Amino acid sequence: MPDQFKDRLRNARESRGFTQADLAKKSGLQAAAISHFETGQRSPSFDNLRKLSDALNVSVDYLLGRIDEEQH
């Protein structure tokens, strides 16, 4: 997973005023998983990446660093 992912995930979460627990609840994931993704300890599965994208209302391509606009 590109290093940009963890930074973009954290920035998108923080810019929306979400805590890791908020994002976990909104995405249906565990707060520990969000923490692992943001620190780069783990990479999300495609399904979890889609859940994060939907919860943050950004595109998967944005989270992966393939585009620079947050469009969904």
N, C-alpha and C positions, 0 to 999 in steps of 0.2 A: 504494500500500500504506500503510495507516495507520501512524503513528509507533509506536503501541503494539506493532505486530508485532515490530519489531527488539528492543524492550525485553523483550517476553514470550519471544521466542526465546532471547535471551541468558540471562534469568533461569531459564527452564525447563532449559536446558542446564547452567548452573552449579549449580542446585539438585540435579541428578542426579550432579554430580561429573564431568561430561564435559568434555573439552577440545573445541575445534573439530574437531580431527582425529578424536577419538572419535565425535563426532556424524556427521562425514562418513562414516566407515567404517560406522557403524550404519545410516545412511540411504542409503548408496550414492551420495552426492554428493561433490564435491571440497571439500577444506578451504577453498580460496579462495572457493568459492561461499558457504559458511557465513559466512565473514568479510564478504563483500559484503552478505549479507542482514542481518547484525547491525549493520553500519554504515549501512545504508540506501542503499548505492550501487546495489543491484539488488533487484528483487522476484522471488520465486520463481514459477515456473509453477504451475498448479494441481496437476500431478502431483508436483512437488517439494515443494509445501506439504503434500500428503498424506504423502509420504515422511518429512518432518520431524515431522509429527504422530504418525505411527506409531512412529518411532524414539524420540520423547520420551514416548510414551503420553499425549498430551493431545489434545483435540479441535482441529480446524481453527478452529472458532468461537472457542475460547480464544485461539489464536495471533493471530487477527485482531481480538481485542478485542470480539467480539460478546457473549461471556459472561465472567463472572469466575471460574468454577470450572474447574479443570484436567481435569475428567472427560473420559474418552475414549469 
